[in-house]
């Protein structure tokens, strides 16, 4: 399973990072295509719990296929077509989410690992104590935690913690993903993630643009020479 939202063509991928998306984006999640398990979560150290579906969410964004994850716990999932806008995460959350996608986005190969990735996202967006360790039940080490996950998926906690540790230790120069938030006031907010082209790819794209510009200028010059003389 690939968690990338990939805009086909290197130039398109680069431009989507440099320019804002349209003000209204259509998120259409497919419930039938999104594998989910049940989990209980808390965000206040265990004083209260709520129940959620957990796993990767599949659908389309403005008609382009993508996979995403929740960043909230207090609003319903927006199954089927809904309008969203693009917003920024806090610098700290974005930094960790960029790191998480870099070290683990291509490792989500089954539902248990999809659950692990979702737990890691929730840990980043809900943990106030900067511990970045998802607990099977929260304690003094932090506020966010989960429990009551189906037995066949409980290894997701250890996997999430490993990915969080790897993300935190990642050299900043190796971050290769960029994240933003898809937001709606009535439904869950989601992660929008794009792969950042390698420096070599940028160089190739710039060289290509330069070549296209040179060809265009030559054509204009040639058209000027062949134009009808003034009377």
C-alpha positions as CSV (number, residue, x, y, z in Angstrom):
1,X,0.0,0.0,0.0
2,X,1.4,3.4,-1.0
3,X,0.3,6.4,1.2
4,X,1.5,9.0,-1.3
5,X,-0.7,11.6,-3.0
6,X,1.4,11.8,-6.1
7,X,0.7,14.4,-8.8
8,X,1.9,12.7,-12.0
9,X,4.9,14.5,-13.5
10,X,7.8,16.0,-11.5
11,X,6.9,19.6,-12.5
12,X,3.4,19.2,-11.2
13,X,4.7,17.8,-7.9
14,X,7.1,20.7,-7.5
15,X,4.5,23.3,-8.3
16,X,2.0,21.9,-5.8
17,X,4.5,22.7,-3.0
18,X,5.2,26.2,-4.2
19,X,1.7,27.3,-4.9
20,X,-1.5,27.1,-2.8
21,X,-4.2,24.6,-3.6
22,X,-7.6,25.8,-4.6
23,X,-9.6,27.4,-1.8
24,X,-12.2,24.6,-2.0
25,X,-11.0,21.0,-2.2
26,X,-13.3,18.0,-2.6
27,X,-12.4,15.1,-0.3
28,X,-14.4,11.9,-1.1
29,X,-13.5,9.0,1.2
30,X,-14.6,5.5,0.2
31,X,-15.8,3.7,3.3
32,X,-15.9,0.3,1.5
33,X,-12.2,0.7,0.4
34,X,-10.9,1.9,3.8
35,X,-9.7,-1.0,6.1
36,X,-10.6,-0.2,9.7
37,X,-10.3,-1.7,13.2
38,X,-11.9,-0.5,16.5
39,X,-9.9,1.3,19.2
40,X,-10.5,3.3,22.4
41,X,-8.5,6.4,22.8
42,X,-7.9,9.1,25.4
43,X,-6.3,12.6,25.2
44,X,-6.3,13.5,28.8
45,X,-4.2,10.9,30.6
46,X,-7.0,8.4,30.9
47,X,-9.8,10.4,32.6
48,X,-12.1,9.7,29.7
49,X,-12.1,7.5,26.7
50,X,-13.8,7.5,23.3
51,X,-14.2,4.9,20.6
52,X,-13.0,5.2,17.0
53,X,-12.3,3.4,13.8
54,X,-8.5,3.3,13.1
55,X,-6.6,2.6,9.9
56,X,-5.7,4.2,6.6
57,X,-8.5,6.1,4.8
58,X,-8.7,5.8,1.0
59,X,-10.5,8.0,-1.5
60,X,-10.0,10.9,-3.8
61,X,-8.9,14.5,-3.5
62,X,-10.3,16.6,-6.3
63,X,-10.6,13.4,-8.3
64,X,-7.0,12.2,-7.6
65,X,-6.6,9.0,-5.7
66,X,-5.0,9.4,-2.3
67,X,-4.6,7.7,1.1
68,X,-4.9,9.8,4.3
69,X,-5.1,9.7,8.1
70,X,-7.1,11.6,10.7
71,X,-5.6,14.3,12.8
72,X,-8.6,14.8,15.1
73,X,-10.6,12.6,17.5
74,X,-13.7,14.7,18.3
75,X,-15.5,14.9,15.0
76,X,-17.0,12.3,12.7
77,X,-15.3,10.9,9.6
78,X,-16.5,12.6,6.4
79,X,-17.5,9.6,4.3
80,X,-18.3,10.5,0.8
81,X,-17.9,13.9,-0.9
82,X,-17.2,16.9,1.3
83,X,-15.6,20.3,0.8
84,X,-12.3,21.0,2.6
85,X,-9.8,23.8,2.7
86,X,-6.0,23.6,3.2
87,X,-4.4,24.8,6.4
88,X,-1.0,24.5,8.0
89,X,0.0,22.4,11.0
90,X,1.9,24.0,13.8
91,X,5.6,24.1,12.9
92,X,6.4,21.4,15.5
93,X,3.6,19.1,14.3
94,X,4.5,19.6,10.6
95,X,8.2,18.9,11.4
96,X,7.3,15.6,13.0
97,X,4.7,14.6,10.4
98,X,7.2,15.3,7.6
99,X,9.6,13.1,9.4
100,X,7.1,10.3,10.1
101,X,6.1,10.2,6.4
102,X,9.7,10.1,5.4
103,X,10.6,7.1,7.6
104,X,7.4,5.1,7.5
105,X,5.0,6.0,4.7
106,X,6.2,3.3,2.4
107,X,6.2,0.7,5.2
108,X,2.4,0.5,5.5
109,X,1.8,-2.8,3.8
110,X,-1.2,-4.1,5.8
111,X,-3.9,-3.0,8.2
112,X,-1.8,-3.4,11.4
113,X,0.9,-1.1,10.0
114,X,-1.8,1.3,8.8
115,X,-3.1,1.4,12.4
116,X,0.4,2.0,13.6
117,X,0.8,4.9,11.2
118,X,-2.5,6.4,12.4
119,X,-1.5,6.0,16.1
120,X,1.8,7.8,15.3
121,X,-0.1,10.7,13.6
122,X,-2.5,11.0,16.6
123,X,0.5,10.9,19.0
124,X,2.1,13.8,17.1
125,X,-1.1,15.9,16.9
126,X,-2.3,15.2,20.5
127,X,0.6,14.7,22.7
128,X,1.4,17.8,24.7
129,X,4.4,16.5,26.6
130,X,6.7,15.8,23.6
131,X,7.2,12.2,24.6
132,X,6.1,10.7,21.2
133,X,5.4,7.3,22.6
134,X,2.0,5.8,22.1
135,X,0.9,3.9,25.2
136,X,-1.4,0.9,25.4
137,X,-2.8,2.9,28.2
138,X,-1.5,6.4,29.0
139,X,0.3,7.2,32.2
140,X,2.8,9.6,33.6
141,X,4.7,9.6,30.3
142,X,2.0,11.4,28.3
143,X,-1.6,12.2,27.7
144,X,-2.5,10.3,24.5
145,X,-3.1,6.6,24.6
146,X,-5.1,3.8,23.1
147,X,-6.6,0.5,24.3
148,X,-9.1,-2.3,23.4
149,X,-7.5,-2.8,20.0
150,X,-8.3,-6.2,18.4
151,X,-5.7,-8.8,19.5
152,X,-4.3,-9.4,16.0
153,X,-3.4,-5.7,15.8
154,X,-1.8,-4.9,19.2
155,X,1.7,-5.0,17.7
156,X,0.7,-1.7,16.1
157,X,1.6,0.1,19.3
158,X,5.3,-1.1,19.3
159,X,5.5,-0.3,15.5
160,X,4.1,3.2,16.0
161,X,6.6,3.9,18.8
162,X,9.5,2.6,16.7
163,X,8.5,4.8,13.8
164,X,8.1,7.8,16.1
165,X,11.6,7.2,17.5
166,X,13.0,6.9,14.0
167,X,11.3,10.1,12.9
168,X,12.6,12.0,15.8
169,X,16.2,10.8,15.2
170,X,16.1,11.5,11.4
171,X,18.6,13.9,10.1
172,X,16.7,17.0,9.0
173,X,18.5,17.1,5.7
174,X,16.9,13.7,4.8
175,X,13.3,14.8,5.2
176,X,11.6,14.0,1.8
177,X,7.9,14.6,2.5
178,X,5.9,17.8,3.1
179,X,2.5,17.8,5.0
180,X,-0.4,20.1,5.3
181,X,-3.9,19.8,6.8
182,X,-7.2,19.3,5.1
183,X,-9.7,21.0,7.3
184,X,-13.5,21.1,7.7
185,X,-15.4,22.6,10.6
186,X,-17.9,19.7,10.8
187,X,-15.8,16.7,10.1
188,X,-12.4,15.1,10.8
189,X,-9.3,17.0,9.6
190,X,-6.9,14.9,7.6
191,X,-3.2,14.9,6.5
192,X,-2.3,15.9,3.0
193,X,1.2,14.7,2.2
194,X,3.3,15.0,-0.9
195,X,6.8,13.6,-1.7
196,X,9.4,16.4,-2.1
197,X,11.5,15.9,-5.3
198,X,15.2,15.1,-4.8
199,X,17.6,18.0,-5.5
200,X,18.7,16.3,-8.6
201,X,15.1,16.2,-9.8
202,X,14.7,19.9,-9.2
203,X,17.9,20.5,-11.2
204,X,16.5,18.4,-14.1
205,X,13.2,20.3,-14.0
206,X,14.9,23.7,-14.0
207,X,17.1,22.6,-16.9
208,X,14.1,21.4,-18.8
209,X,12.2,24.7,-18.2
210,X,15.3,26.6,-19.4
211,X,15.4,24.5,-22.5
212,X,11.7,25.0,-23.2
213,X,12.1,28.7,-22.7
214,X,15.1,28.9,-25.1
215,X,13.2,26.9,-27.8
216,X,10.2,29.3,-27.4
217,X,12.4,32.4,-27.7
218,X,14.0,31.0,-30.9
219,X,10.6,30.2,-32.4
220,X,9.5,33.8,-31.7
221,X,12.7,35.2,-33.2
222,X,12.3,33.1,-36.3
223,X,8.6,34.0,-36.7
224,X,9.7,37.7,-36.5
225,X,12.2,37.3,-39.3
226,X,9.7,35.5,-41.5
227,X,6.9,37.9,-40.9
228,X,5.4,40.1,-43.6
229,X,7.5,43.2,-44.2
230,X,6.0,46.5,-43.3
231,X,4.7,48.5,-46.3
